[in-house]
Amino acid sequence: MTLGAAGAEEATGTARPAGTDETAGTTGTGEGAGAGGTAMYVANADGGPLPPDWARRPADAIRAAAPRTGAVAVALRHGDRRAVVTYGSTSHHGGIPVTADTRFEIGSLTKCFTALLLAEQVARGEVAYGDPLDRFLPPEALPRPRGGPITLLHLATHTSGLPRLPPGFLGGAAADWFSNPYAHLSTADLLRALARTRPHARPGERVRYSNFGVGLLGHLLTRAAPGGGPGYGDLLAARVLGPLGLSRTSCGPDLPQATGYWHGRARPPWLIPGLAGAGALRSSARDLLRFLDVVLDAAPDAAPDVPSSAAPSAPLPVPDTLRTALVDVVRPRLALRDGGKRLALVWNIRVRPDGDVYHHSGGTRGFSSFAGFSPRHRTALVALTNVSPAAGQTFIQGAYHALLSLPRPV
């Protein structure tokens, strides 16, 4: 299934606490504010002034990894320098040039926003990481017990024991499998499926990637919010997207977006109402780079000469609860037994001698996406395209390797 399945490095294995012994634009001039007021270079590589070499080379490598795509946007940070490089048009027929603000479906990158929303609500005192499901749901909606209770932290670290997808989902989605398989899955369907679920492992025992689990987490966070619980998209906008100034990021196809393609065929806009927290967002290269800026600068391994207050300017001051959440969301929570991988809240962490790399990827029926950053190197990269993940496509892997290729700023 998409939503990060194809091409993603998805953690699967035995969990243990981290730290234990077993471990697009149209111009080539500065456009938009970056950290500390620095300029962001925005260029369309198909015409106009060429982007600088430090940004063009990795962006070209990513574009080459998906030669049949029509639209590609790559956003990069290298120390205090930022750039967005775009390619192609928003549709194979009659589209407009891709810019830094073109919206793409980002699939499972949505989970990274859900993780930040969780940390923000913990900072407010609305929820706790150790809250069990029965705090939010009646007994008849709970899964069949296996070991101890499932908590919010289990959902955010893929250690809940829940399967990848809700029981019975595949049969009901067969008719729309190649277009919009989640479109008819409602929140009521989600809760009915949860009540039928038999977890495959005791909570906290094993890491197993679960769209079901993170989608459920998004729903529970809306239940915990005051005032009867707004929808996931409204809550995320109020608590995260608005304060960070992410004006091109939202859950629904309410604003224009690129057309997605699967094997050369145009796909309808992605709908996932019952699991919104797992994969409903659309965003732009500019917004996602701004998001990585604030997350990177809050990370525990960030370079000490770049304070978190140097994040890109937002229309309003970032609330204290969100600042606390930005630090908490990237704290390592689990280490896999091979010693080379860890998990924060949703974020995958690749342990490297020269500094850990945080990353996640996503996919829908018509789009592929990647986001990653290295706090120690002060580098970050976003890659978006309007083609679904597929066997043999190396777009996501190419983006990951392009991130690693960015040298540490001097």
Order of alpha helices (4+ residues) and beta strands (2+ residues): beta-beta-beta-alpha-beta-beta-beta-alpha-alpha-alpha-alpha-beta-alpha-alpha-beta-beta-alpha-beta-alpha-alpha-beta-beta-beta-beta-beta-beta-alpha
